[in-house]
Amino acid sequence: MEPVGWLLLVLLGAWAALDGVSAGQFMISRPLVTGTVTGLVLGDPTTGFLLGLTLDLFHLGVVPAGGVRLPEPGPAAIPAVYAAILVGSEGGLAVGFSVGVVLALVGGAAVILQRRWQGRLVEGLEGAGTDPGDLTRRLLLALGLDGVRGAVLVAVGLGVVWAVPAGWRAAWVAGWPLAEATTWALLLACAALPAGAVAGNLTPERGRVLLLVGGLVVGMALGFWMPGS
């Protein structure tokens, strides 16, 4: 990867981390967005979009509200797409999906550590008597920490994926037994389980039937449309 591309992806990771809770919440932090942008930067927008969509479905129930410990899928989708494109072929899709899931858990754990540190920033503050300048500095420091955390997560993820020997990647691709269409079907099935659980809790019985029928139609359409089907 060119240095400019690497820098763009690291900055995208910082933006996605900030957008999740701290600033904006413009949905930049969704894997569908970060995955698609990563694919555009790396020259393979189709893989970026489809893998981002799959990871987004898998984490559909993740709502960063309150103090709940949840995975952070947005920044994690960036190394995931990079891994899928770097490894290539059908086996790369499985590697990318796995990287996205694991790094999302790592990102969630990092968010907990960050919140604990941010709690120390406000210790001793007294609302009415607080210096506005001091409060602003602490706020900017907390925002900066969130962005740096996302950038580091993406940089480390990209570095680990890049450091995997080419021989290992080739051996994995050679040993992957499924065709491309079958691999996509498997990944989408894994992603549909948590997405279906969320939809089932939000819709009445009749709506669940419609979701099932709609899912079957979309699945068959994707099966015909996917390359290699």
C-alpha positions in Angstrom: 0.0 0.0 0.0 1.2 3.5 -0.8 2.1 5.8 2.2 -0.7 8.2 1.2 -3.3 5.4 1.2 -2.0 4.2 4.5 -2.3 7.7 6.0 -5.8 8.2 4.6 -7.0 4.9 6.1 -5.5 5.8 9.5 -7.2 9.2 9.4 -10.5 7.5 8.4 -10.1 5.3 11.5 -9.7 8.3 13.7 -12.8 9.9 12.2 -14.8 6.7 12.6 -13.8 6.4 16.2 -14.9 10.0 16.9 -18.1 9.7 14.9 -19.2 6.7 17.0 -20.0 8.6 20.1 -17.8 11.6 20.7 -18.5 13.9 17.8 -20.9 14.1 14.9 -22.6 10.7 14.8 -23.1 11.1 11.0 -22.9 7.2 10.6 -19.4 7.5 9.2 -18.5 4.9 11.9 -20.7 2.2 10.3 -18.7 -0.6 8.7 -20.7 -0.1 5.5 -19.2 3.4 5.1 -15.7 2.7 6.4 -15.5 -0.5 4.4 -16.6 1.1 1.1 -14.2 4.1 1.5 -11.4 1.6 2.3 -12.2 -0.3 -0.9 -12.2 3.0 -2.9 -8.8 3.9 -1.5 -7.4 0.4 -2.2 -8.9 0.2 -5.7 -11.5 -2.5 -5.0 -14.7 -0.7 -4.0 -16.8 -3.8 -4.7 -15.1 -5.9 -2.0 -15.1 -2.9 0.3 -18.8 -2.4 0.0 -19.8 -6.1 0.2 -17.5 -6.9 3.2 -18.5 -3.6 4.9 -22.2 -4.5 4.4 -21.7 -8.0 5.8 -19.9 -6.6 8.9 -22.6 -4.0 9.3 -25.3 -6.6 9.3 -23.3 -8.7 11.8 -23.1 -5.7 14.2 -26.6 -4.3 13.5 -27.5 -4.5 17.1 -24.5 -2.5 18.3 -25.8 0.8 19.6 -23.1 2.9 21.4 -25.4 4.2 24.1 -24.8 4.5 27.9 -22.1 2.5 29.6 -22.7 -0.8 27.8 -19.6 -2.7 26.7 -19.9 -3.3 23.0 -17.6 -4.0 20.0 -16.6 -1.1 17.8 -17.0 -2.3 14.2 -16.4 0.9 12.3 -12.6 1.3 12.5 -12.2 -2.5 12.6 -13.7 -2.7 9.1 -10.8 -0.8 7.6 -8.1 -3.5 8.3 -10.7 -6.1 7.5 -11.2 -4.9 3.9 -7.4 -4.4 3.6 -6.9 -8.1 4.7 -9.6 -9.3 2.2 -8.0 -7.5 -0.7 -4.4 -8.3 0.2 -5.0 -12.0 0.7 -7.3 -12.1 -2.3 -9.6 -14.8 -3.7 -12.3 -16.5 -1.6 -10.1 -17.2 1.4 -9.3 -13.5 1.7 -13.0 -12.8 2.3 -13.1 -15.2 5.3 -9.9 -13.7 6.6 -11.2 -10.1 6.3 -14.5 -11.0 8.0 -12.6 -12.6 10.9 -10.2 -9.6 11.2 -13.2 -7.3 11.4 -14.9 -9.3 14.1 -11.8 -9.7 16.3 -10.6 -6.0 15.9 -14.2 -4.8 16.8 -13.8 -6.6 20.1 -10.4 -5.1 20.7 -11.8 -1.7 19.8 -14.7 -2.2 22.3 -12.2 -3.0 25.1 -10.2 0.1 24.2 -13.3 2.2 24.5 -13.7 1.0 28.1 -10.2 1.9 29.0 -10.6 5.3 27.4 -13.8 6.0 29.3 -12.1 5.2 32.6 -9.3 7.6 31.7 -11.8 10.3 30.7 -13.4 9.9 34.1 -10.2 11.0 35.7 -10.2 14.1 33.6 -13.3 15.4 35.3 -12.4 14.4 38.8 -12.4 17.5 41.1 -14.3 19.7 38.7 -17.0 21.9 40.4 -19.6 22.9 37.8 -20.3 26.5 38.7 -16.7 27.3 39.6 -14.9 25.6 36.8 -12.7 27.7 34.5 -14.3 27.5 31.0 -10.8 27.4 29.5 -9.8 24.5 31.6 -13.0 22.7 30.8 -12.5 23.3 27.1 -9.0 21.9 27.2 -10.1 18.8 29.0 -12.9 18.3 26.4 -10.5 18.6 23.5 -8.1 16.3 25.2 -10.8 13.7 25.6 -11.8 14.1 21.9 -8.2 13.9 20.8 -7.7 10.7 22.8 -10.7 9.1 21.1 -9.4 10.0 17.6 -5.9 8.7 18.5 -7.3 5.5 19.8 -9.2 4.8 16.5 -6.1 5.8 14.5 -3.8 3.4 16.5 -6.3 0.6 16.2 -6.4 0.9 12.4 -2.6 1.4 12.1 -1.9 -1.6 14.2 -4.5 -3.7 12.4 -3.1 -2.7 9.0 0.5 -3.4 10.2 -0.4 -6.9 11.5 -2.1 -7.8 8.3 0.7 -6.5 6.1 3.3 -8.4 8.3 1.8 -11.8 7.6 4.2 -13.7 5.3 3.1 -14.0 1.7 3.6 -17.7 1.8 1.1 -18.1 4.7 -1.4 -16.0 2.7 -0.9 -18.2 -0.4 -1.2 -21.4 1.6 -4.5 -20.2 3.1 -5.9 -19.3 -0.3 -4.9 -22.6 -1.7 -6.5 -24.5 1.1 -9.8 -22.6 1.2 -12.4 -25.1 0.0 -15.4 -22.9 -0.9 -16.1 -21.0 -4.1 -16.6 -17.3 -4.1 -20.4 -17.4 -4.2 -20.5 -20.0 -1.5 -18.1 -18.0 0.7 -20.3 -14.9 0.4 -23.4 -17.0 1.2 -21.7 -18.3 4.3 -20.6 -14.9 5.5 -24.0 -13.4 4.8 -25.6 -16.2 6.7 -23.4 -15.5 9.7 -24.2 -11.8 9.5 -27.9 -12.5 9.2 -28.2 -14.2 12.5 -27.6 -11.2 14.8 -29.4 -8.9 12.3 -32.4 -11.3 12.4 -32.4 -11.3 16.2 -32.6 -7.5 16.3 -35.4 -7.4 13.6 -37.3 -10.1 15.5 -37.5 -8.0 18.6 -38.7 -5.0 16.7 -41.4 -6.4 14.5 -44.7 -8.3 15.0 -45.3 -11.8 13.8 -46.5 -10.8 10.4 -43.5 -8.5 10.0 -41.2 -11.4 10.7 -42.7 -13.5 8.0 -42.2 -10.6 5.5 -38.6 -10.2 6.7 -38.1 -14.0 6.1 -39.5 -13.8 2.6 -37.6 -10.7 1.8 -34.4 -12.2 3.1 -34.9 -15.3 0.9 -35.5 -13.1 -2.2 -32.4 -10.9 -1.5 -30.3 -14.0 -0.8 -31.2 -15.7 -4.1 -30.6 -12.4 -5.9 -27.2 -12.1 -4.4 -26.5 -15.7 -5.2 -27.2 -15.1 -8.9 -25.3 -11.7 -8.9 -22.1 -12.7 -7.1 -19.2 -13.4 -9.3 -18.5 -17.1 -9.7 -22.1 -18.1 -9.0 
